[in-house]
Amino acid sequence: MSVHEVADPGHWFTQQQADRFYEALARMTGTPDIAREAGRFAASPEALGLVRQYILGLVGPARGYALLNRAAAFFTRSSTFESRKMGDNRIEVSVRFRPGVSERPYQCANRMGFLEALVLIFSRRLPEIEHPECIFRGGEICRYVISWPRGRADLWRTGRRWGLLGGSVLGLATLLLSPSLFPPVAAVVIPLILLLFLAAERAENKDLSATLDTLRDSADKLLGQCQSNSDNALLVSEIGQVVSSKSDIGQILTSIAALLEKRLDYDRGVIMMADADGSTLRVLASFGFDEAGRRVIHDTPIALDGIGPRGVVAASFLDQKPFLVNDLDEIGHLIPPLHREVGRRLDIRSFISCPIVCEGQSLGVLAVDTNRTGRPLLQSDLSLLMGIAPVIGISIHNAEHLAREQRQAALLEVANQELEAFCYTVAHDLQAPLRAINGYCAVIREECGDRLPLPAPAYFSRIGAAAVRMGELIDDLLALYRVTRRDLAWEEIDLSAWRAKWRGNCNSGSRAARWSLPLPPALLSGETGNCCGLPWKTCWATPGNIPARAAWRSSSSARQR
């Protein structure tokens, strides 16, 4: 058992540790009944307020015993408590072991002392405890019957009730039997009853004042815990605001480190991130260090693929486990020599190392210490940081995802600009030779048409028509590019007119074709033209009169030709 484990209310000891502690304590004190005295110690002011924190708010031993089955879960995991009221100041408590639990007789005595401590919180007199059934004497359960003396306020309240009743009976009897004696009797009885009321009220106020004084420490601790919870909630909210306002990882981590210093009760802290190849941890943000300390931690990376002792921080990253170290000297053999020297230069005595994990992948490590205040680090500190580290991991992951999307958007914008420049360049470069081809064909037809042998004029006409069609295709490509840059709009297409045009184009050669062309669905003119022209081109060189057929078949998954 270490000092920080004893001071940590969230730490649970094993049965072996409890046995060794009892044996050592009994040997050192020479007191066989030390276990029961240790149980009574829970009511003392030096007991760190454990009982007071959960029991004192119940106001009175009867209420405390009645709800013992709930409060016991904060003190033991080995057994369950059940209570049954037997009177105003008498109660029965039954204790049953959980499955698989094995205790020793000294723990039964310690439990009796603990039950006595509940009454000692409110009174200076020990209660009487009967133990009619015990597991260690062959019983099925441990049964305790506790009775406690009434307090002074209870006695005065009882006297007040009986005094009021007796005075009323005496006054009524005197008035009926001897009316002449009623005035002097009333003059004596009424002041006495008033004195009883006054004494009872003073006793009640005194007990209430003592209870309030005792509860003050617990209330202060509760307020401190509420403030701590509020700071933790604000920290998570502020981390989210930092992520939403920044996209650079370095800026995000620096802002998070400043928030940790502001909201958490730690003297120093670092946020380390793994490099691209995952071989080294480097400090990207820190708080609480002076200039010399910052140079040391930034100039000392932690290798993740080295040979020999890995060190606590590297093990936390690689194994995705948190570590709480309250004495660096105890684990010196597990730390590389270079890191031991860094710990000595920075005066690191105790620290917590938590992995920063997101979606099962280790991103870095969050580490804090309390070297200036010397406050021992507890299990509650480890739990707090294990709740904050995933928030940091999600923040880093979201920032990386946002930066990646921004880079892709920038690349896409550059690609679109290059595509636009290419389209316009191709359009202008191709239009010039097409105009030349079309122009020369027109000149040949006009000047040499009568001297050209047949069917040469028809060929030149088709060359010119093909050049015009090529220009139209270039214009269509530009139009298609513009369509991808704006919202789509519905437009009607006259497929019958378009079919007649393509049928004329395909039949304009020396051979005629027989067409069977059903009206297709609304397709783009370029795609439909390819569908019609492809069969004609395929059968162009085929001997004989082969019919050209273009057909469409619809499927549920895609459009097929």
C-alpha positions in Angstrom: 0.0 0.0 0.0 1.3 3.4 -0.9 0.4 6.8 0.5 -1.4 8.0 -2.5 -3.5 4.7 -2.6 -4.6 5.2 1.0 -5.5 8.9 0.3 -7.4 8.0 -2.9 -11.1 7.5 -2.2 -11.5 5.8 -5.5 -8.9 3.1 -4.9 -9.9 -0.4 -3.7 -7.5 -2.7 -1.9 -7.4 -6.5 -2.4 -8.1 -9.1 0.3 -4.4 -10.0 0.4 -3.4 -6.3 1.0 -6.0 -6.0 3.8 -4.6 -9.2 5.4 -1.0 -8.1 5.3 -2.0 -4.6 6.6 -3.9 -6.1 9.6 -1.1 -8.5 10.5 1.5 -5.7 10.4 -0.7 -3.3 12.4 -1.5 -6.0 15.1 2.2 -6.8 15.3 3.2 -3.2 15.7 0.5 -2.2 18.2 0.3 -5.4 20.1 -3.5 -4.9 20.3 -5.5 -8.0 19.3 -8.7 -5.9 18.9 -7.1 -3.4 16.6 -9.6 -4.2 13.8 -12.6 -3.0 15.9 -10.8 0.1 17.0 -10.0 0.8 13.4 -13.7 0.6 12.5 -14.5 3.1 15.2 -11.8 5.4 13.8 -14.2 6.1 10.9 -16.1 8.5 13.2 -13.0 10.6 14.1 -12.2 13.9 12.4 -8.9 12.4 11.2 -10.7 9.8 9.1 -10.7 12.0 6.0 -14.4 12.5 6.1 -15.3 9.2 4.4 -18.2 8.3 6.7 -19.3 11.9 7.1 -19.4 12.4 3.3 -22.1 9.8 2.8 -23.8 9.3 6.2 -24.0 12.6 8.0 -26.5 14.1 5.6 -28.9 11.4 6.8 -29.4 13.2 10.1 -29.5 10.8 13.0 -28.3 7.2 13.6 -31.8 5.6 12.9 -31.9 7.2 9.5 -28.3 6.3 8.9 -28.8 2.6 9.7 -32.0 2.5 7.7 -30.1 3.5 4.5 -27.0 1.6 5.3 -27.6 -0.9 2.5 -27.1 1.9 0.0 -24.2 3.7 1.7 -22.2 0.5 2.3 -21.4 0.2 -1.4 -19.1 3.2 -1.0 -17.0 1.4 1.6 -16.9 -2.3 0.7 -17.4 -4.5 -2.3 -17.2 -7.8 -0.5 -20.7 -7.9 1.1 -24.2 -6.4 1.1 -26.0 -4.8 4.1 -29.6 -5.0 5.0 -31.2 -3.2 7.9 -34.5 -3.7 9.8 -35.9 -1.3 12.3 -36.8 -2.9 15.7 -37.6 0.3 17.6 -36.9 4.0 17.9 -33.3 3.3 19.0 -32.9 -0.3 18.0 -32.1 -1.8 14.6 -30.9 -5.1 13.1 -28.3 -5.2 10.4 -27.7 -8.4 8.3 -24.5 -8.8 6.2 -24.2 -11.3 3.4 -21.0 -12.1 1.4 -21.0 -11.7 -2.3 -20.4 -14.9 -4.3 -16.8 -16.0 -4.3 -15.8 -13.7 -1.4 -13.8 -15.1 1.6 -13.1 -12.9 4.6 -11.3 -13.4 7.9 -12.7 -13.0 11.5 -10.9 -9.7 12.0 -13.0 -8.2 9.3 -16.2 -9.1 11.3 -14.7 -7.2 14.3 -13.9 -4.3 12.0 -17.5 -4.2 10.8 -18.7 -4.0 14.3 -16.5 -1.1 15.0 -17.8 0.6 11.8 -21.4 0.1 12.9 -20.5 1.7 16.3 -18.9 4.6 14.4 -22.3 5.5 12.9 -23.6 6.3 16.4 -20.4 8.0 17.5 -20.9 10.5 14.8 -23.9 11.8 16.6 -23.2 10.8 20.2 -20.2 10.4 22.5 -21.6 7.2 23.9 -20.9 3.8 22.3 -24.0 1.8 21.2 -24.6 -1.7 22.4 -24.1 -4.4 19.7 -25.3 -8.0 20.0 -24.0 -10.5 17.5 -26.3 -13.5 17.7 -25.3 -15.0 14.3 -21.9 -15.0 12.7 -20.6 -16.7 9.5 -17.3 -17.5 11.3 -19.3 -19.4 13.9 -21.2 -21.5 11.4 -24.0 -19.1 10.6 -25.3 -18.2 7.1 -25.0 -14.5 7.6 -23.5 -12.0 10.1 -26.4 -10.5 12.1 -25.9 -7.4 14.3 -28.5 -5.9 16.7 -27.6 -2.3 17.6 -29.2 -0.2 20.3 -28.1 3.2 21.3 -28.9 5.5 24.3 -31.3 8.3 23.8 -29.7 11.7 23.4 -30.2 14.6 25.8 -32.7 16.3 23.5 -34.7 13.1 23.3 -34.9 13.0 27.1 -36.0 16.6 27.3 -38.6 16.0 24.6 -40.0 13.1 26.6 -40.0 15.2 29.8 -41.8 17.9 27.9 -44.6 15.6 26.8 -45.1 14.0 30.2 -44.9 17.3 31.9 -47.6 18.8 29.6 -49.8 15.8 30.1 -49.3 15.7 33.9 -49.8 19.4 34.3 -53.0 19.3 32.2 -54.4 16.4 34.3 -53.4 18.1 37.6 -55.0 21.4 36.6 -58.2 19.7 35.4 -58.5 17.6 38.6 -57.8 20.7 40.8 -60.4 22.7 38.9 -63.1 20.0 39.4 -62.3 18.9 43.0 -61.1 22.1 44.6 -61.6 25.2 42.5 -60.1 27.4 45.2 -56.7 25.7 44.8 -56.6 26.0 41.0 -55.0 29.5 40.9 -51.9 28.6 43.0 -51.6 25.2 41.3 -51.7 26.8 37.9 -49.2 29.4 39.0 -46.7 26.6 39.8 -47.5 24.1 37.0 -47.5 26.5 34.1 -44.0 27.9 34.7 -42.7 24.4 35.1 -44.1 23.3 31.8 -42.7 26.4 30.2 -39.3 25.6 31.6 -39.5 22.1 30.2 -40.4 23.5 26.8 -37.5 25.9 27.0 -35.0 23.3 28.1 -36.1 20.9 25.3 -35.8 23.6 22.7 -32.3 24.5 23.9 -31.3 20.9 23.8 -32.7 20.5 20.2 -30.9 23.6 19.0 -27.7 22.5 20.6 -27.8 19.1 18.8 -28.8 20.8 15.6 -25.9 23.2 15.9 -23.5 20.4 16.5 -24.8 18.5 13.5 -24.4 21.6 11.3 -20.9 22.1 12.4 -20.0 18.5 11.6 -21.7 18.7 8.2 -19.8 21.9 7.3 -16.7 20.0 6.1 -18.7 17.7 3.9 -20.6 20.6 2.4 -17.4 22.4 1.6 -16.1 19.2 -0.1 -19.3 18.8 -2.0 -19.2 22.4 -3.2 -15.6 21.9 -4.3 -16.6 18.7 -6.2 -19.4 20.6 -7.9 -17.0 23.3 -8.9 -14.6 20.7 -10.3 -17.4 19.1 -12.3 -18.5 22.4 -13.7 -14.9 23.2 -14.7 -14.6 19.9 -16.4 -17.8 20.4 -18.4 -16.7 23.9 -19.4 -13.4 22.4 -20.5 -15.0 19.9 -22.9 -17.3 22.7 -24.2 -14.4 25.1 -24.8 -12.4 22.4 -26.5 -15.2 22.0 -28.9 -15.3 25.7 -29.6 -11.5 25.7 -30.3 -11.9 22.9 -32.8 -14.8 24.7 -34.6 -12.8 27.9 -34.9 -9.3 26.6 -35.9 -8.1 24.0 -38.5 -4.3 24.0 -37.8 -3.3 21.1 -35.5 -0.6 23.2 -33.8 -3.0 26.0 -33.0 -5.6 23.6 -31.7 -3.2 21.8 -29.4 -1.8 25.1 -28.1 -5.3 26.4 -27.3 -6.2 23.1 -25.6 -3.1 23.3 -23.4 -4.1 26.8 -22.3 -7.6 25.5 -21.4 -6.1 22.6 -19.4 -3.9 25.0 -17.4 -6.9 27.2 -16.8 -9.5 24.6 -15.8 -7.5 21.7 -14.2 -5.5 21.6 -11.0 -2.2 20.5 -12.4 1.1 22.4 -12.4 2.5 21.2 -15.7 1.4 19.3 -18.7 2.4 18.3 -22.2 0.5 17.1 -25.3 2.7 14.8 -27.5 1.8 13.6 -31.0 3.3 10.8 -33.1 5.1 11.8 -36.3 3.9 10.6 -39.7 5.7 7.2 -39.6 4.7 6.6 -36.0 8.3 6.1 -34.8 8.6 9.2 -32.5 6.5 11.2 -30.0 7.2 14.9 -30.0 5.8 17.6 -27.8 3.5 20.0 -29.8 2.0 21.9 -26.9 2.7 22.4 -23.2 1.8 24.5 -20.1 3.5 25.3 -16.8 7.1 25.1 -18.0 9.6 27.9 -17.9 11.7 28.7 -21.0 14.4 26.2 -20.1 11.9 23.5 -19.4 10.2 24.0 -22.7 13.5 23.7 -24.6 14.2 20.5 -22.8 10.9 18.8 -23.5 10.8 20.0 -27.1 14.4 18.8 -27.8 13.8 15.4 -26.3 11.6 13.2 -28.5 10.5 9.8 -27.3 11.3 6.9 -29.6 8.6 4.3 -30.1 10.6 1.7 -32.0 13.8 1.6 -29.8 15.5 -1.3 -28.2 15.5 -1.7 -24.4 13.2 -0.1 -21.8 10.3 1.7 -23.6 9.4 4.0 -20.7 6.0 4.9 -19.3 5.0 7.4 -22.0 5.9 5.1 -24.9 4.2 2.2 -23.2 1.1 4.3 -22.7 1.0 5.2 -26.4 1.8 1.7 -27.7 -0.4 -0.3 -25.3 -3.2 2.4 -25.2 -3.2 2.3 -21.4 -3.0 5.1 -18.8 -0.3 5.1 -16.1 -0.2 6.8 -12.7 3.3 7.2 -11.2 3.6 8.8 -7.7 7.3 8.0 -7.3 9.5 8.1 -10.3 12.4 6.4 -8.4 10.3 3.2 -8.0 10.1 2.7 -11.8 13.5 4.1 -12.7 14.6 0.7 -14.1 11.8 0.9 -16.6 12.8 4.3 -18.0 15.6 4.8 -20.5 18.6 6.7 -19.1 18.1 9.7 -21.3 14.5 10.1 -20.0 15.7 9.6 -16.4 18.0 12.5 -16.9 15.3 14.6 -18.3 13.1 13.8 -15.3 15.9 14.8 -13.0 16.4 18.1 -14.8 12.7 18.9 -14.8 12.2 17.7 -11.2 9.5 15.2 -12.1 8.5 13.1 -9.1 5.0 12.0 -10.0 2.9 12.2 -13.2 0.0 10.7 -15.1 0.3 9.6 -18.7 -2.9 9.0 -20.8 -3.0 7.9 -24.4 -4.9 10.0 -26.9 -6.9 7.5 -29.0 -9.5 8.0 -31.7 -11.2 5.2 -33.5 -8.8 2.6 -32.0 -5.7 4.4 -33.3 -3.2 6.0 -30.9 -2.5 9.6 -31.9 -0.5 10.9 -29.0 -0.1 11.2 -25.2 -1.4 13.6 -22.6 0.8 13.9 -19.5 0.5 16.1 -16.4 2.3 16.4 -13.0 2.1 18.3 -9.7 5.7 19.0 -8.9 5.2 22.5 -7.3 2.2 21.8 -5.1 3.3 18.3 -4.2 -0.4 17.1 -4.3 -0.6 13.4 -4.7 -2.1 12.2 -7.9 -5.2 10.0 -7.3 -7.3 7.5 -9.3 -9.9 10.3 -9.7 -7.2 12.4 -11.6 -6.5 9.4 -13.8 -10.2 9.0 -14.6 -10.6 12.7 -15.3 -7.8 12.7 -17.8 -9.0 9.5 -19.4 -12.2 11.3 -20.1 -10.5 14.4 -21.6 -7.9 12.5 -23.7 -10.6 11.1 -26.1 -12.1 14.5 -26.6 -8.6 15.8 -27.6 -8.3 12.8 -30.0 -11.6 13.5 -31.6 -10.7 17.1 -32.0 -7.4 16.2 -33.7 -9.1 13.7 -35.9 -11.8 16.2 -37.0 -9.2 18.9 -37.6 -7.1 16.5 -39.8 -10.3 15.5 -41.7 -11.2 19.1 -42.2 -7.7 20.0 -43.4 -7.8 17.0 -45.8 -11.2 18.1 -47.2 -9.9 21.6 -47.6 -6.8 20.3 -49.5 -9.0 18.1 -51.7 -11.3 21.1 -52.4 -8.4 23.2 -53.3 -7.0 20.5 -55.7 -10.5 20.1 -57.2 -10.7 23.8 -57.8 -7.3 23.9 -59.5 -8.3 20.8 -61.6 -11.6 22.6 -62.7 -9.7 25.7 -63.6 -7.2 23.6 -65.7 -10.1 21.7 -67.3 -11.8 25.0 -68.2 -8.6 26.4 -69.7 -8.1 23.1 -71.6 -11.7 23.1 -73.0 -11.4 26.7 -74.3 -8.0 26.0 -75.7 -9.1 22.9 -77.5 -12.2 24.7 -78.8 -10.4 27.6 -80.2 -7.5 25.5 -81.6 -9.8 23.0 -83.3 -12.3 25.5 -84.7 -9.6 27.1 -86.9 -8.7 24.0 -89.0 -12.3 23.0 -89.2 -13.2 26.4 -90.7 -10.2 25.9 -93.2 -11.4 22.5 -94.2 -15.0 23.6 -94.7 -13.8 26.7 -96.6 -11.6 24.8 -99.0 -14.3 22.3 -99.7 -16.7 25.1 -100.5 -14.1 26.7 -102.9 -13.4 23.4 -104.7 -17.2 22.8 -105.2 -17.7 26.3 -106.5 -14.6 26.7 -108.8 -14.0 23.1 -109.8 -17.4 21.5 -109.4 -18.1 21.1 -113.2 -14.7 19.5 -113.7 -14.8 17.0 -110.8 -15.7 13.4 -111.8 -18.6 11.9 -110.0 -19.0 11.2 -107.2 -16.3 13.7 -106.1 -18.7 16.6 -105.5 -20.7 14.5 -103.1 -17.5 13.5 -101.2 -16.5 17.2 -100.8 -20.1 18.0 -99.6 -19.8 15.2 -97.0 -16.3 16.5 -95.9 -17.8 19.9 -95.4 -20.8 18.5 -93.5 -18.4 16.4 -91.3 -16.4 19.6 -90.5 -19.6 21.4 -89.5 -20.6 18.4 -87.4 -17.2 18.4 -85.7 -17.6 22.1 -84.8 -21.0 21.2 -83.4 -19.5 18.4 -81.3 -16.9 20.9 -79.9 -19.7 23.3 -79.0 -21.5 20.4 -77.4 -18.5 19.5 -75.3 -18.2 23.1 -74.1 -22.0 23.1 -73.3 -21.6 19.8 -71.4 -18.7 21.2 -69.4 -20.9 24.2 -68.5 -23.7 21.9 -67.5 -21.5 20.3 -64.9 -20.8 23.7 -63.4 -24.4 24.7 -62.8 -27.7 23.2 -61.7 -29.4 20.8 -64.0 -32.6 22.1 -65.8 -35.2 20.0 -67.6 -35.4 20.6 -71.4 -37.6 18.9 -74.1 -36.0 17.2 -77.0 -37.7 16.4 -80.3 -36.4 12.9 -80.9 -38.4 12.4 -84.1 -36.7 15.4 -85.8 -33.4 14.3 -84.4 -34.0 10.7 -85.8 -34.8 12.0 -89.3 -31.6 14.1 -89.2 -29.4 11.1 -88.3 -31.2 8.8 -90.7 -30.4 11.3 -93.5 -26.8 11.4 -92.5 -26.4 7.7 -92.5 -28.2 7.3 -95.8 -26.3 10.0 -97.5 -23.6 7.6 -98.8 -23.7 5.4 -101.9 -25.6 2.7 -100.1 -29.0 2.8 -98.6 -29.9 1.3 -95.3 -33.1 -0.1 -93.9 -33.9 1.4 -90.5 -35.8 -0.1 -87.6 -35.4 2.7 -85.0 -38.0 2.8 -82.1 -38.1 6.1 -80.2 -35.6 5.8 -77.3 -35.9 7.3 -73.9 -34.7 10.9 -73.4 -31.0 10.7 -73.9 -28.4 13.3 -74.7 -28.0 13.9 -78.4 -24.3 12.9 -78.5 -24.9 9.6 -76.8 -27.9 8.7 -78.9 -26.1 9.7 -82.0 -23.3 7.3 -81.2 -25.8 4.6 -80.6 -27.3 5.1 -84.1 -24.1 5.7 -85.9 -22.2 2.7 -84.5 -24.3 0.0 -86.2 -24.1 1.8 -89.5 -20.3 2.2 -89.3 -19.9 -1.5 -88.3 -21.9 -2.8 -91.3 -20.5 -0.3 -93.8 -17.8 -2.6 -95.0 -19.9 -5.7 -94.8 -20.8 -7.1 -98.3 -24.5 -7.4 -99.1 -27.5 -5.6 -97.8 -27.3 -6.0 -94.0 -29.9 -4.0 -92.0 -28.7 -1.6 -89.4 -30.6 -1.8 -86.1 -30.3 0.3 -82.9 -32.3 -0.7 -79.9 -32.5 0.3 -76.2 -33.2 -2.0 -73.3 -33.9 -0.6 -69.8 -32.7 -2.3 -66.7 -33.2 -1.5 -63.0 -29.6 -0.9 -62.3 -28.4 1.0 -65.4 -29.3 2.1 -68.9 -27.9 -0.4 -71.5 -27.4 -0.1 -75.3 
